[in-house]
């Protein structure tokens, strides 16, 4: 199962006209495409699905989502990249 995971944008860059951000998901940092959230800036939280930030969320919503996923045992599965 693939879910959107909330992450905090640490920084952004533009490569070949595409906005990419370094996004932190708990202790894991990955790059994500930011073109679907053009107003997102470092410090914002975004929902990331298959490498694309698809919406902005506030910090409280990100924390609630992390906790729900942790309780369901989905957080480790999603962040490991081993999801089927």
N, C-alpha and C positions, 0 to 999 in steps of 0.2 A: 504494500500500500504506500502510495506517495502522498504526503501531506505538505501543506505550506507551513514553514517554520518561521517564527519571528526571530529577527536578528537586528543588531545595532550596526549602523553604518559607521565604520571607523574613518575611512577616507575614500575619495573618489578620484578617478582619472578618466581621460578620454583616449581611446585607442581606435584609430581608423574611423572616427566619427561616432563611436559607440561609447556611452557612459557605463563604466564598470566601477563597482564599489567593493572594497574589502569589508566584509560583513562578519560580525562576531556572533556566533550561536553558542552561548554559554562559554565553554573553554575552547571551542573550535572556531577557526577563522577560515572563511572561504570567499572566493570572488563571486559576485552576482551581477547580472545585467540590470541597469537601473533605468532604461529608457521608458518603461511603463509607469514610472513614478518620477517624472521630470522635476518635481519640486522637492524631492528628497535630498537632504544634505547630511554631512557627517553629524552624528549625534541622534539622528532620527532612527526609529524602529520601523522595519519593513517586513512584510510577509514574503518569504521566498519559496517558490515552487519550481523545482527542476532547474535551478540556477537563475531564475528570473524573479526580481522583486515585482510583486503584482499589486501591492497596496501598502500604504503607510498605516501604522497603528501606534497608539500611545504606549508609553512604558508600562502602565498598569495592565493593559490588555495583553502585551507581550508576556508579562510575568504570569498572568492567569493561564495563558495558553501553554507556556512551559510547564506549569504545575499540573495542568490537566493531562498533558502528554506524558509527563513523568509518572503520574499515578496509573495511567493506562499501559505503561511500559513501552510507549512508542517513541519516546525521545531518543533513546540510545540507538534504536533501530534506524531511525531517520538520519541521525547524524553520522552513523557509521558508514553509510553509503551502501550497505548490504541489503537494503530492502528489495523485495521481489516484485 
